[in-house]
Amino acid sequence: MNSDTLTKPSWKLRRRAVFGSMLFAMGVIVYTLVQWDDTSLAQTLVLSSFALIGTVVAAYIGGAAYEDV
């Protein structure tokens, strides 16, 4: 085993963090759409959750591409 693999976090942990973040954001979206009326706060929650999903996906793809270089 070389020392480079010991210092990098495992992809298993990265996937767990990504999927956990995405499940949380999707849960917020579903809960907001089912339980809340159409208020400014509900719109902000849903918009922020979609932004979180987009950011997590972009960081995951960007991190994978950066690691391959």
C-alpha positions as CSV (number, residue, x, y, z in Angstrom):
1,M,0.0,0.0,0.0
2,N,1.5,3.3,-0.9
3,S,1.3,6.4,1.3
4,D,-0.8,8.3,-1.2
5,T,-3.8,6.1,-0.7
6,L,-3.6,6.4,3.1
7,T,-3.9,10.2,3.1
8,K,-6.9,10.4,0.8
9,P,-10.5,9.8,2.0
10,S,-12.2,6.8,0.8
11,W,-14.8,7.1,-2.0
12,K,-17.1,5.2,0.2
13,L,-17.1,8.0,2.7
14,R,-17.4,10.6,0.0
15,R,-20.5,8.8,-1.5
16,R,-22.0,8.6,1.9
17,A,-21.6,12.3,2.4
18,V,-23.0,13.1,-1.0
19,F,-26.0,10.8,-0.8
20,G,-26.7,12.0,2.8
21,S,-26.7,15.6,1.7
22,M,-28.9,14.9,-1.3
23,L,-31.4,12.8,0.8
24,F,-31.6,15.6,3.3
25,A,-32.3,18.2,0.6
26,M,-34.9,16.0,-1.1
27,G,-36.5,15.4,2.3
28,V,-36.7,19.2,2.9
29,I,-38.3,19.7,-0.6
30,V,-40.9,16.9,-0.2
31,Y,-41.8,18.0,3.4
32,T,-42.1,21.7,2.3
33,L,-44.2,20.9,-0.7
34,V,-46.6,18.6,1.3
35,Q,-46.9,20.4,4.6
36,W,-46.5,24.1,4.0
37,D,-48.6,26.7,2.2
38,D,-47.2,28.8,-0.6
39,T,-45.1,31.3,1.5
40,S,-41.9,33.1,0.9
41,L,-40.2,30.9,3.5
42,A,-41.3,27.7,1.7
43,Q,-40.1,29.0,-1.6
44,T,-36.7,29.9,-0.1
45,L,-36.4,26.4,1.5
46,V,-37.1,24.7,-1.8
47,L,-34.8,26.9,-3.8
48,S,-32.0,26.5,-1.3
49,S,-32.5,22.7,-1.3
50,F,-32.2,22.6,-5.1
51,A,-29.1,24.8,-4.8
52,L,-27.6,22.4,-2.3
53,I,-28.2,19.5,-4.6
54,G,-26.6,21.3,-7.5
55,T,-23.6,22.3,-5.4
56,V,-23.1,18.8,-4.1
57,V,-23.2,17.2,-7.5
58,A,-20.9,19.8,-9.0
59,A,-18.4,19.4,-6.2
60,Y,-18.6,15.6,-6.5
61,I,-17.9,15.7,-10.2
62,G,-15.3,18.4,-9.9
63,G,-13.5,16.5,-7.1
64,A,-13.5,13.3,-9.1
65,A,-12.1,15.1,-12.2
66,Y,-9.5,16.9,-10.1
67,E,-8.3,13.6,-8.5
68,D,-7.9,12.0,-12.0
69,V,-5.5,14.7,-13.1
